[in-house]
Amino acid sequence: IARPDRFFQALRVLGWDVTRTVTFRDHHWYTSRDMQTIVSAARDSGATAILTTEKDAVRFPAGATDCQVLVLPMSVDIEPSGVFNSWLFERLTRARQTRAGAPA
């Protein structure tokens, strides 16, 4: 998540006791060393589970931890959707025109 503080706040609002946080840049693919850092942080803080997003959970290396890993599903709604769709289609049209050599 580009703004991990929002994720941590969402956990707290849902009643989770967040004992420690570990963050990485958005779209990070976790290494074995990263997982050791995460697991150590969980154990050192007395956490009973590691909580993450669906997006990040699929990036954990297989078998990387013997700790319980829980996933918080998250979704995004863009409103007003009509304004966003118009903005997006306009940008896509301009990008296609530029790529095709037409004036933007």
Secondary structure, DSSP 8 states (H G I E B T S, - for coil): ---HHHHHHHHHHTT----------TT----HHHHHHHHHHHHHHT-S-EEEEHHHHTTS-TT--SS-EEEE------SSHHHHHHHHHHHHHHHHHHHTT---
